[in-house]
Every structure is written in C-alpha cells, then in structure tokens.
Amino acid sequence: MGPVLRVAGLHKSFGRGAARLEVLRGVDLEVDRGELVAVAGTSGSGKSTLLHILGGLLHPDAGRAILAGADVYAIPERARARLRALRVGFVFQMHHLLPEFTALENIMLPGLIAGLRESEARRRALELLEWMSLADRAGHQPGELSGGEQQRVAVSRALVNAPDVVLADEPSGNLDPSSSETLHELLLRLSRERQQAFVVATHSPGLAKRAQRTLVLKSGRLEPLAAVEEWL
C-alpha cells in the first residue's frame, strides 16, 4: 500500500519583484496511513502555507500533490472541493465550532454536507464523542465546553468523513499545558489505533519528540529534525 499523501517539488511565493517572498522551495513529502508527521519550524517559516497546499486550499506555483490517487491541482475546482470534503480533515488553532449548534451537531455537519444520511452522520458523531471521552457533552454548545473539550470536538468533526489525512495547524496553540498534552496523546492514539494519517504543524517540543516522524521547515525546504533544540 502506497502513501495516502505524496507531494513533490512544491514551490510557493508571495508578492512580486523586490518584495517577492519565496516560502516553499521544492518541498517533497510522503505520508503513510497511521503515521503522524510533525512539521516544526519558526513562525513565518511557511508551515500554514504548506498545510493549505496539502489540503487543496492554496494553489502552488509549481509541484504536485497526490491524494487518494488524484492530482489535487490538475483537477477542476469542483472536483477538488469534493476531494477536500471527503478525503481531508482540517483542525486549526481556533476550533471554529458553530456556537448555536451542540457538540454532536457540529461533528455531524461535515458528514451531512458530504451527503451522509442523518442517521449515519449521527452514528459516526456519537462514536467519535465516545472515543474522545465526550459522550456526556454531546448536547452541550461550544460555550459550555472547556477549551480542550472544544478542540476535541473539532478533531472529531475533522474525522467524521473518515478522511485519508487530517491536517492540523497548531491545534494545541491556544490550550493550557494539561489540555495540550491530552490533545497530543489523543492524536497519537488516533494514528496508532485508527490508522489515521496526520500532518501537524506544531511549536510543541513534546509532540515533536513523540511523533512517528518530525521534519523542520527551514529556508523553504523540509529537513529531518536531528534535535528539538534546532528550532526552539
């Protein structure tokens, strides 16, 4: 079985002329099922840009991204949007939960948009809430949940369509140390026990040390991280 995500020769620049900033300079990456890849790097190094390209949200200047056998940027936008909905899960630093909906409803929503029957979307959402130890919070709105609980709901929402890969951009950036550790352990368990692939942009030394693989984005390229101290 090949990688669930493969990118080759990614380049991305912003601006023009003297103001042009080359953020990615030939990034190559393969991610296997069940693998959590941590992407470290200083602020402004291009981690978010990379995740947006991996997820089909931002067109690269050059290079290819292959997801679920599809060349992400060689297909029409409508097909790319469908690919994102079904094959990619997104988790951001801010949970972006809809405040008027319950935790259960927030998790169900991407499934309903993707065409799942309501009964199936509910079944999957309840299963994820149970897995996240949040079954008793299903009927609570985001404002009634702690920050850590909100982010676990956001992870559940990203998983409801059983995506090939979940892209997480500093998912614990707004959490306290205890909630961060809980979230990191959860992501690692998901990768092991549910064979879920993750690419996680992070500033967390703890997650970088425990990920199956940690790379550092430096000078526009991904390099193996020899020591966490390289980017602290």
BASE-700404 format. One record per residue: x, y, z of N, C-alpha, C, CB in turn. Coordinates in nm, 3 decimals. Glycine has a CB too. Layout:
BEGIN
        nu        nv        nw       cau       cav       caw        cu        cv        cw       cbu       cbv       cbw
         X         Y         Z         X         Y         Z         X         Y         Z         X         Y         Z
...
//
This chain:
BEGIN
        nu        nv        nw       cau       cav       caw        cu        cv        cw       cbu       cbv       cbw
     0.085    -0.119     0.000     0.000     0.000     0.000     0.089     0.125     0.000    -0.096     0.000     0.124
     0.063     0.217    -0.091     0.144     0.337    -0.103     0.102     0.443    -0.003     0.136     0.391    -0.242
     0.167     0.558    -0.007     0.134     0.667     0.084    -0.005     0.722     0.056     0.237     0.777     0.073
    -0.071     0.775     0.161    -0.203     0.835     0.142    -0.189     0.976     0.084    -0.280     0.840     0.275
    -0.073     1.036     0.105    -0.048     1.171     0.054     0.097     1.177     0.007    -0.076     1.280     0.163
     0.114     1.234    -0.112     0.250     1.249    -0.165     0.260     1.382    -0.238     0.288     1.132    -0.260
     0.360     1.461    -0.204     0.383     1.587    -0.274     0.528     1.590    -0.321     0.351     1.710    -0.184
     0.549     1.657    -0.432     0.683     1.661    -0.491     0.707     1.798    -0.553     0.701     1.550    -0.596
     0.820     1.856    -0.518     0.865     1.979    -0.582     0.776     2.099    -0.561     0.880     1.956    -0.725
     0.717     2.111    -0.442     0.627     2.223    -0.417     0.704     2.354    -0.403     0.543     2.198    -0.291
     0.660     2.453    -0.478     0.714     2.589    -0.468     0.596     2.684    -0.446     0.795     2.629    -0.597
     0.618     2.786    -0.362     0.517     2.888    -0.343     0.583     3.019    -0.303     0.414     2.844    -0.237
     0.547     3.125    -0.374     0.598     3.259    -0.345     0.480     3.355    -0.330     0.695     3.307    -0.456
     0.505     3.464    -0.260     0.407     3.570    -0.244     0.473     3.702    -0.281     0.350     3.573    -0.098
     0.395     3.791    -0.341     0.449     3.921    -0.379     0.520     3.916    -0.513     0.543     3.971    -0.273
     0.568     4.033    -0.554     0.636     4.045    -0.682     0.761     4.131    -0.670     0.542     4.104    -0.787
     0.847     4.114    -0.767     0.966     4.197    -0.775     1.052     4.187    -0.651     0.928     4.340    -0.797
     1.099     4.303    -0.603     1.186     4.306    -0.486     1.115     4.259    -0.360     1.240     4.446    -0.464
     0.981     4.267    -0.360     0.903     4.227    -0.242     0.865     4.079    -0.244     0.776     4.311    -0.233
     0.908     4.007    -0.346     0.871     3.867    -0.359     0.935     3.783    -0.249     0.913     3.813    -0.497
     0.853     3.703    -0.185     0.899     3.616    -0.076     0.876     3.471    -0.116     0.826     3.648     0.057
     0.984     3.396    -0.129     0.976     3.254    -0.165     0.963     3.172    -0.037     1.100     3.210    -0.248
     0.845     3.120    -0.014     0.816     3.050     0.112     0.852     2.902     0.102     0.669     3.065     0.148
     0.813     2.837    -0.006     0.846     2.696    -0.028     0.936     2.684    -0.150     0.717     2.611    -0.046
     1.043     2.606    -0.135     1.145     2.599    -0.241     1.175     2.454    -0.279     1.273     2.669    -0.196
     1.072     2.381    -0.313     1.092     2.243    -0.355     1.069     2.144    -0.243     1.230     2.226    -0.411
     0.948     2.145    -0.189     0.914     2.057    -0.077     0.867     1.922    -0.130     0.805     2.121     0.013
     0.925     1.815    -0.075     0.883     1.677    -0.103     0.837     1.613     0.028     1.001     1.594    -0.169
     0.729     1.535     0.021     0.678     1.472     0.142     0.588     1.355     0.105     0.601     1.573     0.229
     0.602     1.244     0.178     0.511     1.131     0.168     0.461     1.097     0.308     0.580     1.007     0.101
     0.331     1.069     0.319     0.270     1.037     0.448     0.194     0.906     0.434     0.176     1.151     0.496
     0.223     0.811     0.522     0.159     0.681     0.519     0.039     0.676     0.613     0.259     0.572     0.556
    -0.050     0.582     0.587    -0.163     0.560     0.677    -0.111     0.523     0.816    -0.257     0.448     0.622
    -0.171     0.580     0.919    -0.130     0.552     1.055    -0.007     0.628     1.102    -0.104     0.408     1.069
     0.038     0.723     1.022     0.159     0.799     1.056     0.122     0.941     1.098     0.256     0.802     0.936
     0.181     0.987     1.207     0.169     1.126     1.248     0.301     1.195     1.218     0.130     1.140     1.399
     0.299     1.286     1.123     0.417     1.362     1.086     0.405     1.502     1.145     0.435     1.368     0.930
     0.499     1.538     1.231     0.502     1.672     1.288     0.591     1.760     1.201     0.554     1.670     1.435
     0.542     1.878     1.170     0.619     1.976     1.093     0.651     2.093     1.185     0.541     2.024     0.964
     0.777     2.105     1.219     0.823     2.213     1.307     0.880     2.326     1.223     0.928     2.161     1.408
     0.909     2.435     1.290     0.966     2.550     1.221     0.930     2.677     1.294     0.918     2.556     1.077
     1.008     2.780     1.271     0.983     2.908     1.336     0.856     2.971     1.279     1.104     3.003     1.318
     0.801     3.069     1.350     0.686     3.144     1.300     0.724     3.211     1.168     0.638     3.250     1.404
     0.636     3.199     1.069     0.663     3.258     0.939     0.745     3.172     0.846     0.732     3.385     0.958
     0.775     3.049     0.888     0.857     2.962     0.803     0.780     2.900     0.688     0.918     2.852     0.887
     0.646     2.907     0.693     0.565     2.854     0.585     0.485     2.730     0.619     0.651     2.825     0.471
     0.474     2.696     0.746     0.403     2.574     0.784     0.256     2.579     0.744     0.415     2.551     0.935
     0.191     2.691     0.771     0.049     2.704     0.734     0.032     2.701     0.583    -0.011     2.833     0.791
     0.121     2.768     0.511     0.115     2.765     0.365     0.126     2.623     0.314     0.228     2.851     0.305
     0.216     2.546     0.370     0.232     2.407     0.328     0.105     2.328     0.353     0.349     2.342     0.402
     0.044     2.342     0.471    -0.077     2.267     0.501    -0.191     2.306     0.407    -0.119     2.289     0.646
    -0.200     2.434     0.376    -0.307     2.479     0.287    -0.289     2.419     0.147    -0.308     2.633     0.278
    -0.166     2.406     0.102    -0.141     2.343    -0.028    -0.172     2.193    -0.021     0.006     2.366    -0.072
    -0.129     2.128     0.086    -0.157     1.985     0.101    -0.306     1.956     0.098    -0.096     1.932     0.230
    -0.384     2.047     0.155    -0.528     2.026     0.165    -0.609     2.079     0.049    -0.578     2.087     0.288
    -0.543     2.128    -0.055    -0.616     2.176    -0.171    -0.677     2.312    -0.156    -0.720     2.081    -0.204
    -0.628     2.391    -0.060    -0.682     2.524    -0.036    -0.603     2.635    -0.104    -0.688     2.550     0.111
    -0.479     2.608    -0.139    -0.392     2.711    -0.195    -0.310     2.650    -0.307    -0.299     2.772    -0.086
    -0.320     2.707    -0.425    -0.253     2.651    -0.542    -0.103     2.681    -0.536    -0.314     2.708    -0.673
    -0.018     2.580    -0.552     0.126     2.605    -0.554     0.168     2.669    -0.686     0.205     2.474    -0.530
     0.285     2.731    -0.686     0.341     2.785    -0.811     0.392     2.671    -0.899     0.455     2.885    -0.781
     0.441     2.567    -0.837     0.493     2.450    -0.909     0.488     2.331    -0.815     0.638     2.475    -0.961
     0.490     2.212    -0.875     0.488     2.090    -0.796     0.354     2.019    -0.802     0.523     2.121    -0.653
     0.350     1.900    -0.745     0.231     1.816    -0.749     0.194     1.769    -0.608     0.252     1.695    -0.842
     0.064     1.751    -0.586     0.014     1.692    -0.463    -0.082     1.580    -0.503    -0.057     1.799    -0.372
    -0.052     1.458    -0.462    -0.133     1.341    -0.497    -0.203     1.292    -0.370    -0.046     1.227    -0.561
    -0.335     1.293    -0.372    -0.415     1.248    -0.259    -0.522     1.153    -0.309    -0.478     1.369    -0.184
    -0.528     1.035    -0.248    -0.626     0.934    -0.287    -0.622     0.908    -0.438    -0.767     0.978    -0.246
    -0.501     0.909    -0.495    -0.483     0.882    -0.636    -0.513     0.998    -0.727    -0.567     0.769    -0.674
    -0.556     1.111    -0.672    -0.591     1.228    -0.752    -0.479     1.332    -0.746    -0.724     1.290    -0.705
    -0.449     1.390    -0.859    -0.354     1.501    -0.868    -0.432     1.627    -0.832    -0.286     1.511    -1.011
    -0.415     1.673    -0.709    -0.505     1.772    -0.650    -0.520     1.898    -0.736    -0.455     1.811    -0.513
    -0.411     1.945    -0.793    -0.417     2.071    -0.867    -0.426     2.052    -1.018    -0.295     2.154    -0.835
    -0.454     1.929    -1.061    -0.476     1.903    -1.203    -0.622     1.871    -1.231    -0.388     1.788    -1.251
    -0.707     1.879    -1.127    -0.849     1.852    -1.144    -0.928     1.982    -1.130    -0.898     1.746    -1.042
    -1.049     1.989    -1.184    -1.129     2.111    -1.174    -1.159     2.147    -1.028    -1.261     2.094    -1.251
    -1.187     2.274    -1.003    -1.211     2.321    -0.868    -1.327     2.248    -0.801    -1.238     2.469    -0.869
    -1.431     2.219    -0.875    -1.544     2.149    -0.815    -1.504     2.010    -0.766    -1.660     2.138    -0.915
    -1.425     1.940    -0.845    -1.377     1.808    -0.805    -1.280     1.820    -0.688    -1.309     1.736    -0.924
    -1.200     1.926    -0.688    -1.106     1.948    -0.578    -1.181     1.975    -0.447    -1.011     2.066    -0.610
    -1.289     2.052    -0.455    -1.370     2.079    -0.336    -1.430     1.950    -0.282    -1.481     2.180    -0.368
    -1.475     1.863    -0.372    -1.531     1.734    -0.330    -1.424     1.648    -0.266    -1.593     1.660    -0.450
    -1.303     1.650    -0.322    -1.191     1.575    -0.266    -1.160     1.624    -0.125    -1.067     1.588    -0.356
    -1.157     1.755    -0.106    -1.132     1.812     0.027    -1.237     1.764     0.127    -1.132     1.966     0.021
    -1.363     1.767     0.084    -1.472     1.734     0.175    -1.466     1.589     0.221    -1.605     1.760     0.109
    -1.426     1.500     0.132    -1.431     1.357     0.162    -1.299     1.299     0.209    -1.477     1.283     0.041
    -1.188     1.355     0.166    -1.058     1.292     0.187    -0.966     1.366     0.283    -0.990     1.278     0.058
    -1.002     1.489     0.320    -0.915     1.571     0.406    -0.993     1.622     0.525    -0.854     1.689     0.326
    -0.933     1.612     0.643    -0.988     1.675     0.762    -0.898     1.789     0.804    -1.005     1.572     0.877
    -0.956     1.896     0.852    -0.879     2.013     0.893    -0.905     2.044     1.041    -0.915     2.136     0.806
    -0.796     2.072     1.113    -0.805     2.119     1.251    -0.715     2.241     1.261    -0.764     2.006     1.355
    -0.770     2.351     1.315    -0.694     2.475     1.324    -0.669     2.512     1.470    -0.768     2.588     1.251
    -0.589     2.616     1.489    -0.557     2.661     1.625    -0.685     2.703     1.698    -0.456     2.777     1.623
    -0.772     2.775     1.630    -0.904     2.808     1.683    -1.002     2.701     1.635    -0.949     2.952     1.637
    -1.088     2.658     1.723    -1.174     2.543     1.692    -1.278     2.573     1.584    -1.243     2.497     1.818
    -1.323     2.697     1.573    -1.421     2.737     1.471    -1.548     2.653     1.478    -1.359     2.725     1.332
    -1.592     2.618     1.597    -1.720     2.549     1.612    -1.834     2.650     1.599    -1.728     2.476     1.750
    -1.947     2.604     1.548    -2.063     2.692     1.534    -2.131     2.705     1.671    -2.163     2.637     1.426
    -2.138     2.826     1.726    -2.180     2.842     1.866    -2.325     2.804     1.893    -2.159     2.982     1.908
    -2.411     2.811     1.790    -2.553     2.783     1.812    -2.585     2.634     1.804    -2.636     2.857     1.711
    -2.487     2.553     1.763    -2.507     2.408     1.749    -2.443     2.335     1.868    -2.448     2.357     1.616
    -2.495     2.217     1.898    -2.436     2.134     2.003    -2.308     2.068     1.952    -2.537     2.027     2.051
    -2.234     2.008     2.043    -2.114     1.934     2.003    -2.149     1.827     1.901    -2.045     1.870     2.126
    -2.255     1.753     1.927    -2.298     1.647     1.834    -2.329     1.705     1.697    -2.422     1.574     1.890
    -2.402     1.814     1.692    -2.441     1.875     1.565    -2.321     1.929     1.489    -2.542     1.987     1.588
    -2.226     1.988     1.562    -2.105     2.038     1.497    -2.028     1.926     1.429    -2.016     2.109     1.600
    -2.021     1.811     1.495    -1.949     1.698     1.437    -2.024     1.640     1.318    -1.926     1.589     1.543
    -2.154     1.635     1.327    -2.236     1.579     1.219    -2.230     1.662     1.092    -2.380     1.566     1.265
    -2.215     1.792     1.105    -2.236     1.883     0.992    -2.154     1.850     0.867    -2.203     2.021     1.036
    -2.021     1.826     0.877    -1.947     1.792     0.754    -1.997     1.664     0.688    -1.799     1.777     0.785
    -2.044     1.570     0.767    -2.098     1.448     0.711    -2.226     1.473     0.634    -2.123     1.347     0.820
    -2.312     1.558     0.688    -2.436     1.592     0.619    -2.407     1.666     0.489    -2.527     1.676     0.710
    -2.311     1.759     0.495    -2.274     1.834     0.375    -2.218     1.740     0.268    -2.171     1.943     0.409
    -2.146     1.636     0.312    -2.086     1.541     0.218    -2.186     1.439     0.163    -1.972     1.468     0.285
    -2.308     1.441     0.218    -2.412     1.354     0.165    -2.447     1.233     0.250    -2.370     1.307     0.034
    -2.393     1.226     0.373    -2.431     1.116     0.461    -2.577     1.130     0.504    -2.339     1.110     0.584
    -2.643     1.017     0.521    -2.775     1.021     0.582    -2.761     1.071     0.726    -2.843     0.881     0.578
    -2.866     1.136     0.775    -2.860     1.192     0.909    -2.833     1.083     1.013    -2.991     1.264     0.943
    -2.892     0.966     0.995    -2.872     0.858     1.091    -2.726     0.813     1.094    -2.962     0.739     1.058
    -2.661     0.807     0.977    -2.522     0.765     0.970    -2.431     0.874     1.025    -2.483     0.732     0.826
    -2.458     1.000     0.994    -2.378     1.109     1.048    -2.387     1.112     1.200    -2.424     1.245     0.989
    -2.506     1.088     1.253    -2.525     1.085     1.398    -2.450     0.967     1.460    -2.674     1.077     1.433
    -2.458     0.851     1.396    -2.389     0.733     1.448    -2.238     0.758     1.456    -2.417     0.611     1.360
    -2.183     0.812     1.349    -2.039     0.839     1.348    -2.001     0.943     1.453    -1.995     0.886     1.209
    -2.083     1.048     1.465    -2.052     1.154     1.561    -2.057     1.102     1.704    -2.150     1.271     1.544
    -2.157     1.020     1.735    -2.167     0.965     1.870    -2.050     0.871     1.900    -2.300     0.890     1.887
    -2.009     0.794     1.800    -1.895     0.705     1.817    -1.768     0.785     1.847    -1.875     0.618     1.691
    -1.750     0.895     1.774    -1.632     0.979     1.797    -1.637     1.047     1.933    -1.620     1.085     1.686
    -1.754     1.094     1.973    -1.766     1.155     2.106    -1.733     1.054     2.216    -1.909     1.211     2.127
    -1.777     0.932     2.198    -1.743     0.826     2.294    -1.593     0.803     2.296    -1.817     0.694     2.260
    -1.532     0.797     2.179    -1.388     0.773     2.168    -1.309     0.886     2.233    -1.347     0.757     2.022
    -1.362     1.008     2.225    -1.294     1.125     2.281    -1.327     1.149     2.427    -1.330     1.249     2.200
    -1.403     1.056     2.488    -1.449     1.071     2.628    -1.534     1.196     2.645    -1.328     1.077     2.723
    -1.619     1.221     2.546    -1.706     1.339     2.549    -1.853     1.302     2.529    -1.662     1.439     2.441
    -1.887     1.175     2.549    -2.024     1.131     2.525    -2.124     1.210     2.609    -2.038     0.982     2.555
    -2.084     1.246     2.731    -2.175     1.319     2.818    -2.185     1.467     2.783    -2.131     1.304     2.961
    -2.110     1.512     2.682    -2.112     1.652     2.641    -2.178     1.670     2.505    -1.970     1.708     2.638
    -2.239     1.563     2.453    -2.296     1.567     2.318    -2.397     1.680     2.299    -2.363     1.434     2.286
    -2.479     1.706     2.400    -2.584     1.806     2.389    -2.543     1.945     2.431    -2.700     1.766     2.468
    -2.415     1.965     2.462    -2.367     2.096     2.506    -2.322     2.181     2.387    -2.251     2.080     2.605
    -2.347     2.310     2.395    -2.297     2.403     2.295    -2.151     2.439     2.326    -2.385     2.530     2.288
    -2.075     2.487     2.227    -1.933     2.516     2.249    -1.905     2.605     2.370    -1.876     2.580     2.128
    -1.991     2.705     2.394    -1.969     2.795     2.507    -1.978     2.727     2.642    -2.068     2.906     2.503
    -2.032     2.606     2.645    -2.044     2.530     2.770    -1.930     2.429     2.787    -2.177     2.457     2.775
    -1.836     2.429     2.693    -1.725     2.335     2.696    -1.595     2.408     2.728    -1.713     2.260     2.561
    -1.501     2.336     2.787    -1.368     2.392     2.809    -1.294     2.404     2.676    -1.287     2.306     2.909
    -1.182     2.476     2.677    -1.103     2.489     2.554    -1.057     2.356     2.501    -0.984     2.579     2.579
    -1.010     2.269     2.591    -0.965     2.137     2.548    -1.078     2.053     2.491    -0.901     2.064     2.663
    -1.196     2.062     2.553    -1.312     1.988     2.503    -1.354     2.040     2.366    -1.430     1.997     2.602
    -1.352     2.171     2.348    -1.387     2.229     2.219    -1.293     2.178     2.109    -1.383     2.383     2.226
    -1.164     2.170     2.141    -1.070     2.126     2.039    -1.086     1.977     2.010    -0.927     2.155     2.082
    -1.124     1.898     2.109    -1.151     1.756     2.083    -1.276     1.739     1.996    -1.169     1.681     2.215
    -1.373     1.827     2.013    -1.489     1.826     1.924    -1.445     1.862     1.782    -1.598     1.925     1.974
    -1.355     1.959     1.771    -1.305     2.000     1.639    -1.230     1.885     1.571    -1.214     2.123     1.652
    -1.154     1.808     1.648    -1.087     1.691     1.591    -1.190     1.589     1.545    -0.990     1.628     1.694
    -1.293     1.567     1.626    -1.400     1.473     1.588    -1.467     1.518     1.459    -1.504     1.462     1.701
    -1.492     1.646     1.447    -1.553     1.700     1.325    -1.465     1.670     1.203    -1.577     1.852     1.338
    -1.334     1.683     1.221    -1.241     1.656     1.111    -1.240     1.510     1.071    -1.101     1.700     1.149
    -1.280     1.422     1.163    -1.273     1.278     1.138    -1.403     1.216     1.089    -1.231     1.209     1.263
    -1.513     1.291     1.094    -1.644     1.230     1.072    -1.659     1.171     0.932    -1.753     1.332     1.097
    -1.590     1.224     0.833    -1.598     1.169     0.698    -1.490     1.066     0.669    -1.589     1.281     0.597
    -1.424     1.018     0.775    -1.317     0.917     0.760    -1.216     0.959     0.654    -1.377     0.780     0.723
    -1.150     1.074     0.671    -1.058     1.126     0.568    -0.931     1.043     0.558    -1.022     1.271     0.598
    -0.866     1.053     0.444    -0.736     0.988     0.426    -0.630     1.051     0.515    -0.693     0.994     0.280
    -0.638     1.183     0.532    -0.538     1.254     0.610    -0.605     1.370     0.682    -0.423     1.306     0.520
    -0.557     1.397     0.804    -0.600     1.514     0.880    -0.483     1.611     0.887    -0.649     1.474     1.024
    -0.508     1.736     0.851    -0.408     1.842     0.856    -0.442     1.931     0.974    -0.404     1.923     0.722
    -0.348     1.942     1.067    -0.372     2.018     1.190    -0.269     2.129     1.202    -0.366     1.925     1.314
    -0.316     2.252     1.211    -0.230     2.370     1.214    -0.226     2.425     1.356    -0.278     2.478     1.114
    -0.119     2.396     1.428    -0.101     2.439     1.568    -0.227     2.409     1.651    -0.069     2.590     1.574
    -0.274     2.285     1.652    -0.402     2.255     1.716    -0.404     2.278     1.866    -0.439     2.114     1.689
    -0.288     2.277     1.931    -0.284     2.299     2.076    -0.231     2.438     2.111    -0.198     2.193     2.144
    -0.222     2.526     2.012    -0.161     2.657     2.033    -0.231     2.744     2.135    -0.154     2.730     1.906
    -0.362     2.726     2.151    -0.438     2.809     2.246    -0.476     2.734     2.373    -0.564     2.862     2.179
    -0.417     2.618     2.396    -0.454     2.536     2.511    -0.351     2.545     2.622    -0.473     2.391     2.468
    -0.396     2.520     2.743    -0.304     2.514     2.857    -0.222     2.385     2.848    -0.381     2.522     2.992
    -0.113     2.375     2.924    -0.025     2.258     2.910    -0.096     2.124     2.929     0.086     2.268     3.009
    -0.187     2.116     3.027    -0.256     1.990     3.052    -0.346     1.951     2.935    -0.337     1.998     3.180
    -0.422     2.049     2.884    -0.510     2.022     2.770    -0.430     1.991     2.645    -0.603     2.141     2.745
    -0.314     2.057     2.629    -0.228     2.029     2.515    -0.179     1.886     2.517    -0.109     2.124     2.513
    -0.137     1.840     2.635    -0.087     1.703     2.648    -0.199     1.602     2.618    -0.030     1.679     2.789
    -0.319     1.631     2.667    -0.433     1.543     2.638    -0.459     1.535     2.489    -0.558     1.592     2.711
    -0.456     1.651     2.421    -0.481     1.653     2.278    -0.372     1.579     2.201    -0.492     1.796     2.228
    -0.246     1.600     2.239    -0.136     1.532     2.170    -0.147     1.381     2.185    -0.001     1.581     2.224
    -0.178     1.335     2.305    -0.194     1.191     2.328    -0.309     1.137     2.244    -0.218     1.162     2.478
    -0.415     1.214     2.232    -0.530     1.174     2.152    -0.491     1.158     2.005    -0.642     1.276     2.167
    -0.417     1.254     1.951    -0.375     1.246     1.811    -0.286     1.124     1.788    -0.302     1.375     1.769
    -0.196     1.099     1.881    -0.107     0.984     1.867    -0.184     0.853     1.874     0.002     0.988     1.975
    -0.284     0.846     1.963    -0.368     0.726     1.971    -0.448     0.706     1.844    -0.462     0.736     2.091
    -0.500     0.815     1.789    -0.576     0.806     1.665    -0.490     0.750     1.552    -0.633     0.943     1.626
    -0.365     0.795     1.547    -0.276     0.747     1.441    -0.247     0.598     1.458    -0.145     0.828     1.440
    -0.229     0.555     1.584    -0.196     0.415     1.610    -0.317     0.324     1.597    -0.136     0.401     1.749
    -0.424     0.358     1.666    -0.535     0.267     1.683    -0.637     0.273     1.569    -0.604     0.295     1.813
    -0.650     0.388     1.506    -0.744     0.402     1.395    -0.673     0.413     1.261    -0.834     0.523     1.416
    -0.540     0.402     1.264    -0.459     0.410     1.143    -0.487     0.539     1.065    -0.484     0.289     1.054
    -0.501     0.648     1.140    -0.528     0.778     1.079    -0.398     0.850     1.050    -0.618     0.863     1.171
    -0.385     0.904     0.930    -0.267     0.982     0.894    -0.289     1.127     0.935    -0.238     0.972     0.742
    -0.184     1.185     0.993    -0.186     1.325     1.035    -0.062     1.397     0.984    -0.196     1.337     1.189
    -0.079     1.523     0.945     0.032     1.616     0.931     0.001     1.732     1.024     0.053     1.663     0.780
     0.087     1.753     1.123     0.060     1.850     1.229     0.170     1.955     1.232     0.047     1.781     1.366
     0.134     2.080     1.203     0.226     2.191     1.223     0.225     2.225     1.371     0.188     2.315     1.135
     0.342     2.232     1.434     0.345     2.248     1.579     0.467     2.323     1.626     0.340     2.113     1.645
     0.448     2.391     1.740     0.560     2.451     1.813     0.590     2.369     1.939     0.528     2.598     1.851
     0.522     2.257     1.956     0.532     2.181     2.080     0.651     2.084     2.078     0.404     2.103     2.104
     0.751     2.105     2.164     0.861     2.007     2.172     0.813     1.869     2.211     0.966     2.054     2.272
     0.710     1.863     2.298     0.660     1.733     2.340     0.604     1.652     2.226     0.554     1.751     2.445
     0.525     1.714     2.141     0.470     1.642     2.027     0.579     1.608     1.926     0.360     1.724     1.960
     0.672     1.700     1.906     0.782     1.675     1.812     0.864     1.553     1.853     0.874     1.798     1.802
     0.882     1.534     1.983     0.961     1.421     2.032     0.886     1.289     2.017     0.999     1.444     2.177
     0.751     1.293     2.019     0.673     1.171     2.022     0.615     1.131     1.887     0.562     1.185     2.121
     0.617     1.221     1.791     0.563     1.190     1.659     0.643     1.078     1.594     0.563     1.316     1.568
     0.578     1.004     1.506     0.650     0.898     1.434     0.763     0.957     1.350     0.553     0.819     1.343
     0.740     1.079     1.302     0.843     1.146     1.223     0.827     1.296     1.243     0.833     1.107     1.072
     0.939     1.365     1.261     0.936     1.510     1.275     1.030     1.573     1.174     0.974     1.553     1.418
     0.976     1.669     1.099     1.052     1.742     0.999     1.050     1.889     1.035     0.995     1.719     0.856
     1.153     1.960     0.995     1.157     2.104     1.019     1.154     2.176     0.885     1.284     2.145     1.101
     1.067     2.276     0.874     1.059     2.358     0.754     1.156     2.475     0.772     0.912     2.408     0.727
     1.261     2.472     0.693     1.370     2.569     0.709     1.417     2.614     0.572     1.488     2.507     0.791
     1.421     2.745     0.552     1.464     2.803     0.424     1.385     2.744     0.307     1.613     2.778     0.402
     1.256     2.718     0.332     1.168     2.673     0.225     1.171     2.526     0.194     1.200     2.746     0.105
     1.246     2.448     0.273     1.255     2.304     0.248     1.231     2.225     0.376     1.393     2.269     0.189
     1.180     2.104     0.359     1.160     2.015     0.474     1.286     1.931     0.495     1.037     1.923     0.453
     1.333     1.930     0.619     1.452     1.854     0.653     1.425     1.769     0.776     1.573     1.947     0.676
     1.489     1.653     0.788     1.474     1.575     0.912     1.521     1.656     1.032     1.554     1.443     0.903
     1.450     1.644     1.141     1.485     1.717     1.262     1.580     1.631     1.346     1.358     1.756     1.345
     1.704     1.676     1.356     1.804     1.599     1.431     1.784     1.616     1.580     1.946     1.642     1.392
     1.744     1.735     1.622     1.725     1.763     1.765     1.623     1.873     1.780     1.860     1.803     1.833
     1.536     1.857     1.879     1.430     1.955     1.900     1.486     2.095     1.920     1.345     1.915     2.021
     1.604     2.102     1.979     1.663     2.231     2.008     1.695     2.312     1.882     1.789     2.212     2.089
     1.695     2.246     1.765     1.724     2.315     1.640     1.628     2.429     1.613     1.721     2.217     1.525
     1.504     2.415     1.654     1.405     2.516     1.615     1.341     2.587     1.735     1.296     2.452     1.531
     1.385     2.556     1.855     1.329     2.624     1.973     1.385     2.765     1.984     1.358     2.545     2.103
//
